[in-house]
Amino acid sequence: MREEKVIVIDFGGQYNQLVARRVRECNVYCEIYSYKTDLATIKAMNPKGIILTGGPSSCYEEGAATCSDELFKLGIPVLGLCYGAQLMNWVLGGNVERASAREYGKTDLKVDSSSALFEGVKENTTCWMSHFDYISKMAPGFKVIATTDNCPVAACEKKEANLYAIQFHPEVLHTPEGSKMLYNFVRNICGCSGDWRMDTFVEDSIRAIREKVGSGKVLLALSGGVDSSVAAGLLSRAIGKQLTCVFVDHGLLRKDEGDEVEAVFGNGGQFDLNFIRVNAQERYYNKLAGVSEPERKRKIIGEEFIRVFEEEARKIGAVDFLAQGTIYPDVVESGLGGESAVIKSHHNVGGLPDFVDFKEIIEPLRDLFKDEVRKAGLELGIPEHLVFRQPFPGPGLGIRIIGEVTEEKVKIVQEADFIYREEIAKAAEEWKKANLSDRFGESKEGLTVDQIFSREREFNPSWMPDQYFAALTNMRSVGVMGDERTYDYAVALRAVRTVDFMTAESAEVPFSVLQTVMSRIINEVRGVNRVFYDLTSKPPGTIEME
């Protein structure tokens, strides 16, 4: 299905996924591989270009992540970023040393705009630096194409060999012209045509699924989240009633979410498939009684899901394929791609159930990042309210409740979260009407998926969070309500701005909105007498509470 590919070779940097996403935004397919991948495997992939990521090591240290100089002799364009830039020069005969002071943060950059890498980039621009080491001597044949006040080799090139090295991070938003630089590399230097598009992906996937499944039966666990919903939509378009979706309502969903999922995929919905809803709330609450450790809660919720799914699968009988809504970050973060450590357990990667009699696993979204999944959903005609639904973890509210999970606590956080989301949406609508009166009413008819996707962000206030929710802390405190002393729970409100969900900053939600949310939660949600706002960024925190 794909002929063009750029590969990212990961040396343990924190931005490996972000680099790959930026390449895909250039409509070029990209995958991440460990630096330990052998040269023969890389050659067999026949990539159009190779990008070396950053990393935590110093390339001159014994045992540091490295690569063979043969990598740079394949005739394939190579772009080294940060550690990758230093390593390229080190391996090819240059020198890298520890700088007298670390260079970190936004930095003024002067570029040679005659370089193909910086075509269309302003000669004086801004970049994001983060390094202790620096290239003190370039490898033979390289020339400087960018500098900063403290970094004499901010970028260099060996044009005739199509080798380029950038000391800063073009993939982050803090480098405003970074996307242009990456576009120049993958589209102009590597010569990629840009054939990675969601309409093509959907058409090719439907064709491939039909060919693989034939007349067989497919079983999919439908959680109601974006990933499994798009997987269900894609499979339904391909094979119709040959697909059975089992939706396990574990009682840890957001308010009314179970009914919303059933309205789209159940009887009378827009998709032609077999839909089974299992209401398993009580058995989950019983299993979680007395459990407070986050990872144990995750494991229990995941294992109980398998038990419920097993029971339903036995009723259905043998199937030919088991489908999962695995997406590319799941693969990478589970330690199955690149050099990433296992960040957290993912219920749909690894540990495949052995209780279902099936031939093979189908993971139709395994190659996609989250924003690409949403675009695929729009291509499939899935309702926008589902496509643009807030990200929601597999364990659901189980990890938005600190400590033990009980039915009472679930109801508290459901109601508080509903109020929070309702007030954010109301404030955003009011902002649109006040600031976009001439454009807000524009019809979406005739717009492409990419335009609808861009419009979703464009037609929102600058403070609009990319993810926001209410969580229940395990703290109880004294309060006064109606001249009476209370001893109730504290709710924490979380709202972050992010592009990739790998890094995030607290959103500056207007104080008046937070005040309204606080007042409504305390007045309308029984058992709550205090509301906090979480200002923590990621890192050092995570987006979810647990």
C-alpha positions in Angstrom: 0.0 0.0 0.0 3.0 2.3 0.5 6.0 2.8 -1.7 7.5 5.9 -0.1 8.9 5.8 3.4 11.2 7.9 5.6 12.5 6.2 8.7 13.4 7.7 12.0 16.3 6.0 13.8 15.8 6.4 17.5 18.8 7.0 19.9 16.6 7.3 23.0 15.4 10.8 22.5 12.1 12.0 24.0 10.9 13.5 20.6 11.1 10.4 18.4 7.3 10.2 17.9 7.1 13.9 17.3 9.7 13.8 14.6 7.7 11.0 12.8 4.5 12.9 13.2 6.0 16.0 11.7 7.2 14.0 8.7 3.7 12.6 8.2 2.3 16.1 8.3 4.3 16.5 5.1 2.2 13.7 3.6 5.1 11.3 3.8 4.9 8.0 5.6 7.4 7.5 8.4 8.2 4.8 10.9 10.5 4.6 14.0 13.3 2.1 14.4 15.9 1.5 17.1 19.5 2.4 16.4 20.2 -1.3 16.9 18.4 -2.2 13.7 21.0 -3.7 11.4 22.1 -2.1 8.1 20.8 -4.9 5.9 17.3 -4.4 7.4 17.4 -0.7 6.7 18.6 -1.3 3.1 15.8 -3.8 2.6 13.2 -1.1 3.6 14.5 1.0 0.7 13.7 4.3 2.6 13.7 7.6 0.7 15.3 9.3 3.7 16.7 8.6 7.2 16.4 10.9 10.2 18.6 10.4 13.3 16.9 11.5 16.5 18.3 13.1 19.7 19.4 11.0 22.6 20.5 11.3 26.3 24.1 10.2 25.8 27.4 11.8 24.7 28.5 10.2 21.4 32.1 10.0 22.5 31.4 8.0 25.7 32.1 4.3 25.8 28.9 2.3 25.2 27.0 5.3 23.8 24.3 4.6 21.2 26.0 4.7 17.8 25.8 3.6 14.2 28.1 2.5 11.4 29.7 4.9 9.0 28.2 2.7 6.3 24.8 4.2 7.1 26.0 7.4 5.5 27.3 5.7 2.4 24.0 4.1 1.3 23.2 7.0 -1.1 20.1 7.8 1.0 19.7 11.4 2.3 20.3 11.5 6.1 19.3 14.2 8.5 20.8 14.2 12.0 18.9 16.0 14.8 20.7 17.1 18.0 22.5 13.9 19.2 22.0 12.6 15.7 23.8 15.7 14.3 26.7 15.2 16.7 26.9 11.4 16.0 27.0 12.0 12.2 30.0 14.3 12.5 31.7 12.1 15.1 31.4 8.9 13.1 32.5 10.6 9.9 35.7 12.0 11.4 34.7 15.2 13.2 34.9 16.0 16.9 32.3 16.6 19.6 33.1 18.0 23.0 31.3 19.1 26.2 30.3 22.7 26.0 31.3 25.2 28.7 27.6 25.8 29.4 24.4 24.0 28.4 22.4 25.8 25.7 18.7 25.4 26.4 15.5 27.1 25.2 14.5 29.5 22.5 17.6 30.8 20.7 18.1 33.3 17.8 19.4 31.4 14.8 21.1 32.7 11.6 20.8 30.4 8.6 22.2 30.2 5.2 19.1 30.4 3.1 20.9 29.1 0.0 21.0 25.6 1.6 18.3 23.3 0.3 17.5 22.5 3.9 16.6 26.2 4.6 14.8 27.1 1.4 12.1 29.7 2.3 13.3 30.0 5.9 14.1 33.5 7.2 17.8 34.2 7.5 17.2 35.3 11.1 14.8 33.0 12.8 14.2 31.2 16.2 15.0 27.6 17.2 14.8 25.4 20.3 18.1 24.3 21.7 18.8 21.6 24.3 22.3 20.3 24.4 25.4 19.9 26.7 27.8 18.8 23.8 28.6 20.7 20.6 30.3 19.9 17.3 33.7 21.4 17.9 35.1 20.2 14.5 32.9 19.2 11.5 33.6 16.0 9.6 35.6 16.4 6.4 33.6 17.9 3.5 30.9 19.5 5.7 30.2 23.2 5.8 28.3 25.4 8.3 24.8 26.5 7.2 23.5 27.9 10.6 24.9 29.5 13.7 23.8 30.9 17.0 25.8 33.2 19.4 26.9 30.2 21.5 26.9 27.5 18.9 29.2 27.9 15.9 27.8 24.8 14.2 24.0 25.0 14.7 23.6 23.2 11.4 26.0 21.8 8.7 25.8 19.9 5.4 27.7 17.8 3.0 25.5 18.6 0.0 27.1 16.2 -2.5 26.4 13.3 -0.1 22.9 14.5 0.9 24.0 14.6 4.6 22.5 17.3 6.9 23.0 17.9 10.6 20.9 20.2 12.8 22.0 20.8 16.4 18.5 22.2 17.5 15.0 20.6 17.5 13.1 21.5 14.3 10.2 19.2 15.3 9.0 21.2 18.3 6.6 24.2 18.1 9.2 26.4 19.7 11.1 26.3 16.4 8.5 28.2 14.3 10.0 27.4 10.9 11.0 23.8 11.9 8.2 22.2 9.9 9.4 24.0 6.8 12.9 22.6 7.4 11.6 19.1 7.7 9.4 19.6 4.6 12.5 20.7 2.7 14.3 17.6 3.7 11.6 14.9 3.0 9.9 16.5 0.0 12.7 18.3 -1.7 16.0 16.7 -0.7 14.6 13.1 -0.4 12.3 13.7 -3.4 9.1 12.3 -1.7 6.0 13.1 -3.7 3.7 13.2 -0.6 1.3 10.3 -1.2 0.5 9.6 2.5 -3.1 10.8 2.8 -6.0 9.6 4.9 -8.5 9.1 2.0 -5.9 6.8 0.3 -5.3 5.0 3.6 -9.0 4.4 4.2 -9.5 3.1 0.6 -6.4 0.9 0.7 -7.2 -0.4 4.2 -10.8 -1.4 3.2 -9.4 -3.2 0.2 -6.7 -5.0 2.3 -9.2 -6.0 5.0 -11.6 -7.5 2.5 -8.8 -9.4 0.9 -7.4 -10.7 4.2 -10.8 -11.6 5.8 -12.5 -13.0 2.8 -15.7 -14.7 4.1 -14.3 -14.9 7.7 -15.7 -13.5 10.9 -14.0 -10.7 12.9 -14.5 -9.9 16.6 -13.6 -6.4 18.0 -13.6 -5.1 21.5 -15.3 -1.7 21.2 -14.4 0.6 24.1 -16.2 3.7 22.7 -13.0 5.7 22.5 -11.8 7.3 19.2 -9.4 4.5 18.3 -11.7 1.5 18.7 -14.6 3.5 17.2 -12.6 4.3 14.0 -11.4 0.7 13.9 -15.0 -0.4 14.1 -16.1 2.0 11.4 -13.3 0.9 9.1 -14.0 -2.8 9.5 -17.7 -2.2 9.1 -17.2 -0.4 5.8 -15.0 -3.3 4.7 -16.9 -6.4 5.8 -20.3 -5.4 7.3 -22.1 -8.1 9.3 -19.0 -10.3 9.3 -17.9 -8.0 12.2 -19.1 -8.4 15.7 -18.3 -5.6 18.2 -18.5 -6.3 22.0 -18.9 -3.1 24.0 -18.1 -3.7 27.7 -19.6 -1.0 29.9 -17.4 -1.2 33.0 -19.1 1.6 34.8 -16.0 3.8 34.5 -17.1 5.8 31.5 -18.0 9.5 31.4 -21.6 10.4 32.0 -24.0 9.0 29.4 -21.1 7.8 27.3 -22.3 4.2 27.1 -25.7 5.3 25.6 -23.9 7.6 23.1 -21.7 4.7 21.8 -24.7 2.4 21.4 -26.6 5.2 19.5 -23.8 5.2 16.9 -22.9 1.5 16.6 -26.0 -0.3 17.9 -29.3 -1.0 16.2 -30.5 2.0 14.3 -27.0 3.4 14.1 -25.1 4.2 10.9 -22.9 1.1 10.7 -23.8 -2.3 9.5 -22.4 -4.6 12.1 -23.3 -6.9 15.0 -23.3 -4.9 18.3 -23.3 -6.5 21.8 -23.4 -4.3 24.9 -22.4 -5.9 28.2 -23.3 -3.9 31.4 -20.6 -5.1 33.8 -20.5 -2.2 36.3 -21.1 -4.2 39.5 -18.4 -6.9 38.8 -15.8 -4.1 38.2 -16.7 -2.3 41.4 -16.4 -5.5 43.3 -13.0 -6.3 41.8 -11.7 -2.8 42.5 -12.8 -2.7 46.1 -10.0 -1.9 48.5 -7.4 -1.3 45.6 -5.6 2.0 45.5 -2.3 1.4 43.7 -2.6 2.9 40.1 -0.8 0.1 38.1 -2.7 -2.6 40.0 -6.0 -0.8 39.2 -5.0 -0.7 35.5 -4.2 -4.4 35.6 -7.4 -5.4 37.3 -9.5 -3.3 34.8 -7.7 -4.8 31.9 -7.9 -8.4 33.2 -11.6 -8.1 34.0 -12.2 -6.8 30.6 -10.6 -9.9 29.2 -12.8 -12.1 31.4 -16.0 -10.4 30.3 -14.8 -10.4 26.7 -14.0 -14.1 27.0 -17.6 -14.9 28.2 -19.1 -13.1 25.2 -16.6 -14.6 22.8 -17.6 -18.1 23.9 -21.2 -17.3 23.2 -20.3 -16.2 19.7 -18.1 -19.2 19.0 -15.0 -19.5 16.8 -14.0 -16.4 14.9 -11.4 -16.1 12.2 -9.8 -12.8 13.3 -9.5 -10.7 16.5 -9.4 -7.0 15.8 -7.9 -4.3 18.1 -7.7 -0.5 18.0 -4.0 -0.4 18.5 -2.4 2.8 17.2 1.3 3.7 16.6 2.0 5.5 19.9 0.7 2.3 21.8 3.3 0.3 19.9 6.2 2.7 20.6 5.3 3.4 24.2 4.9 -0.3 25.0 8.6 -0.9 24.1 7.9 -2.4 20.7 9.3 0.4 18.6 12.4 2.6 18.7 14.3 3.0 22.0 11.4 4.1 24.2 11.1 2.7 27.6 7.8 1.1 28.6 5.9 4.2 29.9 2.7 2.4 30.9 0.7 -0.7 30.2 -1.5 -0.6 27.2 -4.4 -3.0 27.3 -4.4 -3.6 23.5 -0.7 -4.2 22.9 1.0 -7.5 23.9 -0.5 -10.1 26.2 -3.0 -11.2 23.5 -5.9 -13.2 24.9 -5.5 -17.0 24.3 -9.2 -17.9 25.0 -10.6 -16.9 21.6 -10.2 -19.4 18.7 -8.9 -17.1 16.0 -6.4 -17.3 13.2 -4.8 -13.9 13.3 -4.9 -10.4 14.8 -6.1 -7.4 12.7 -4.9 -4.0 13.8 -6.1 -1.6 11.0 -4.9 1.5 12.8 -1.5 0.2 14.0 0.4 2.6 11.7 -1.5 5.8 12.7 -0.9 8.6 15.2 -4.0 10.0 17.0 -4.6 12.9 14.7 -4.4 10.6 11.7 -7.0 8.3 13.4 -9.3 11.3 13.7 -8.9 12.2 10.1 -9.6 8.5 9.1 -12.8 8.7 11.2 -13.9 11.8 9.3 -13.2 10.0 6.0 -15.4 7.2 7.2 -18.3 9.5 8.1 -18.2 8.9 11.8 -20.0 11.8 13.6 -17.7 14.7 14.5 -18.7 14.6 18.2 -17.2 11.1 18.4 -14.2 11.8 16.2 -13.2 14.9 18.2 -14.1 13.3 21.5 -11.7 14.0 24.4 -9.0 11.4 24.8 -10.0 8.8 27.4 -7.8 6.2 29.0 -8.6 2.5 28.7 -9.1 2.1 32.5 -11.5 5.1 32.3 -12.4 6.9 35.4 -10.5 4.3 37.4 -7.4 6.3 37.0 -9.1 9.7 37.4 -10.1 8.6 40.9 -7.1 8.7 43.3 -7.2 5.8 45.6 -10.0 3.2 45.9 -12.7 3.2 43.2 -16.3 3.0 44.5 -19.7 3.5 42.8 -20.2 6.6 44.9 -16.9 8.1 43.7 -17.6 7.3 40.1 -20.9 9.2 40.3 -19.1 12.2 41.9 -16.4 12.4 39.2 -18.9 11.8 36.4 -21.1 14.7 37.5 -18.2 17.0 38.1 -16.6 16.2 34.8 -19.9 16.7 32.9 -20.2 20.2 34.5 -16.6 21.1 33.6 -17.0 19.9 30.0 -20.3 21.6 29.6 -19.0 25.0 30.9 -15.8 24.8 28.7 -18.0 24.1 25.6 -20.4 26.9 26.5 -17.5 29.4 27.0 -15.9 28.4 23.6 -19.3 28.8 21.8 -19.7 32.3 23.3 -16.2 33.2 22.3 -16.8 32.1 18.7 -20.0 34.1 18.4 -18.3 37.2 19.8 -15.0 36.9 17.8 -15.9 35.0 14.6 -19.4 36.3 13.9 -18.6 36.6 10.2 -17.1 33.1 9.9 -18.5 31.0 12.7 -21.6 30.1 10.6 -19.6 28.9 7.6 -20.9 25.6 6.3 -18.6 22.6 6.4 -20.1 21.4 3.1 -17.5 20.9 0.4 -14.6 21.1 2.9 -11.9 18.4 2.8 -11.1 16.3 5.8 -7.9 18.2 6.3 -9.8 21.5 6.2 -12.4 20.3 8.7 -9.6 19.1 11.0 -7.8 22.4 10.8 -11.0 24.3 11.3 -11.6 22.4 14.5 -8.5 24.1 16.0 -8.8 27.4 14.1 -12.4 28.1 15.2 -11.5 27.8 18.9 -10.2 30.4 21.4 -6.4 30.4 22.0 -7.0 29.1 25.6 -9.2 26.2 24.5 -7.7 23.0 26.0 -6.8 20.0 23.9 -7.8 17.8 26.8 -9.6 18.6 29.9 -11.4 16.6 32.7 -12.3 16.5 36.3 -10.6 14.0 38.7 -11.4 13.1 42.2 -8.6 13.4 44.7 -8.3 11.2 47.7 -8.3 14.3 49.9 -11.1 15.2 52.2 -11.2 18.5 54.0 -13.4 20.6 56.2 -15.8 23.1 54.7 -18.8 25.2 55.5 -22.0 24.9 53.5 -25.3 26.4 54.7 -23.9 27.2 58.2 -23.0 23.6 58.6 -19.6 21.9 58.8 -18.8 19.5 56.0 -16.0 17.0 55.5 -16.1 16.2 51.8 -13.9 15.4 48.8 -11.8 17.8 46.7 -12.1 17.7 42.9 -9.1 18.6 40.7 -9.7 20.2 37.3 -7.1 19.4 34.6 -6.8 21.2 31.3 -3.8 21.1 28.9 -2.7 22.5 25.6 -0.8 20.0 23.5 -0.2 19.0 19.9 1.1 15.5 20.3 0.1 14.5 23.9 3.8 13.7 24.6 4.4 17.1 26.1 1.8 19.5 27.4 1.3 22.8 29.2 -1.5 23.8 31.5 -4.2 25.7 29.6 -5.0 29.3 30.7 -8.8 28.7 31.0 -10.4 32.1 31.9 -10.8 32.5 35.6 -14.4 33.4 35.2 -15.1 30.0 33.6 -13.2 28.2 36.4 -15.2 30.1 39.0 -18.5 29.1 37.3 -17.3 25.5 37.2 -16.2 25.5 40.8 -19.6 27.0 42.0 -21.6 24.5 40.0 -19.6 21.5 41.2 -19.8 22.5 44.8 -23.6 23.3 44.6 -24.7 20.4 42.3 -22.4 17.5 43.2 -23.0 15.9 46.5 -19.9 15.0 48.4 -17.6 17.8 47.1 -16.7 21.0 49.0 -13.4 22.0 47.4 -12.2 22.4 43.8 -8.5 22.7 42.7 -7.0 23.6 39.3 -3.9 21.5 38.3 -1.2 23.7 36.8 1.4 20.9 36.2 2.9 20.6 32.8 4.0 17.3 31.1 6.8 16.6 31.9 7.2 16.4 34.9 3.6 15.3 35.4 1.5 13.1 33.1 -1.7 14.3 31.6 -3.8 11.7 33.5 -3.7 11.7 37.3 -2.5 8.0 37.5 
